[in-house]
Amino acid sequence: MMDGWPGMSEIIIVWNSPRTTLTTVTKEKERIYATKLLAWNEDPSHPLRIFFSLEEGLTNNLLNRYHPKLRPKNQAVMYFDDDGPFFSKEAMVDVGLELWRRNSNVQVGAWPRNIRYLSSRMKDAGKKGLKESIDIVAKDVQGDSDISYPSFTPFCRNITQDHVEYNRDSFPDFNAHILLPSGSILHRNFLCFIWHPAFKELREWVAHHKTMPDDMMVSMLVSHLSGKAPRTFPREISTTANDHSADNSTERGINTQVLDQSRRRLGLWNKKGWFDMRVEAINSLLGYFGSMHYGSLGWCAGTIYSQDHDENHSECIPATPTLNMIPWLSEGIGSNHCPPRDATHDI
């Protein structure tokens, strides 16, 4: 994997259990895997290392994967959950990392979720901001220019009783607000902000919430720090010119609802009250931050592959593009925002 993924120089496993869970395994097959992991970790020449959270003075916490004590060697940190999903080298390196190189001041990812505004005020503000951001991308504005990006949408929970819904039914190209950790890329400098003492109360709330919404917290915190929405890229890349398994919206809707759902994750969603707790979590976090960014842009924004179904819904067709369709790889929109192979932007 290391040789086939250019730029990758290390793999960090964040282990939130005691080391003894690896050293005292009794089942034979699991013991073989555990022995290999421990041997690789002890070999200084091997790219894999295990970060034993408890030995670093931390508690069992999903946010440990964002802890600055990890000390990543490279500027780009690429995340995968232990149960996946795991995306291809074409999606993560050829497309995702190249997008991050050009947008390293925001969170970048392949597995987006969005929220639904219920108030007319928030809907109108969100649509305006998203349109403005699409216009900025279509003009191919350099990321370091002094252009003003759209304002965030205010959330007035106590005064106007604003409330939002969490959309668990799709992974939208446009207007996504949260990036799930698997398939996301983040600059290592953000780790110090995520674990800054100023956000201790927020981290404790996440750790004690029944759904442990670290994905929501990190996406919202990073967007408020950067003043921009996250950027997204396609989870699947077609390796043949005629292979577009989800070219129409009907097939695509089915695929996005089924794709990448692990058994454990499906089990959580089927757990009584889980969805309601996720809705409560996003509303609580919005109450904390006070606003939400204008929504992500699909990989196809500003290109011929962007399909507008109505004023409220756009998507990228095909859902599984080839590499030459990705604008920042083919001298299209966003391609010249920085050198494509800057050696300082390894994974």
Sequence and secondary structure as in RCSB ss.txt:
>XXXX:A:sequence
MMDGWPGMSEIIIVWNSPRTTLTTVTKEKERIYATKLLAWNEDPSHPLRIFFSLEEGLTNNLLNRYHPKLRPKNQ
AVMYFDDDGPFFSKEAMVDVGLELWRRNSNVQVGAWPRNIRYLSSRMKDAGKKGLKESIDIVAKDVQGDSDISYP
SFTPFCRNITQDHVEYNRDSFPDFNAHILLPSGSILHRNFLCFIWHPAFKELREWVAHHKTMPDDMMVSMLVSHL
SGKAPRTFPREISTTANDHSADNSTERGINTQVLDQSRRRLGLWNKKGWFDMRVEAINSLLGYFGSMHYGSLGWC
AGTIYSQDHDENHSECIPATPTLNMIPWLSEGIGSNHCPPRDATHDI
>XXXX:A:secstr
 TTTSTT   EEEEE S THHHHT  SHHHHHHHHHHHHHHH TTSSEEEEEGGGGT  S GGGGG GGG  SSS
EEEE  TT     HIIIIIIIIHHHHH TTS EES EEEEEE SHHHHHHHHHHHHHHHHHHHTT  TTS     
  EE  TTTS   EEEE S   SSS  EE STTEEEETHHHHHHT GGGHHHHHHHHHSTT  HHHHHHHHHHHH
HTS  EE  S  BSSTT  TT SHHHHHHHHHHTT  HHHHHHHHSTTHHHHHHHHHHHHHHHH EE      TT
TTSTTEEEEETTEEEESSSS BGGG GGGTTSTTTTSS TT TT   
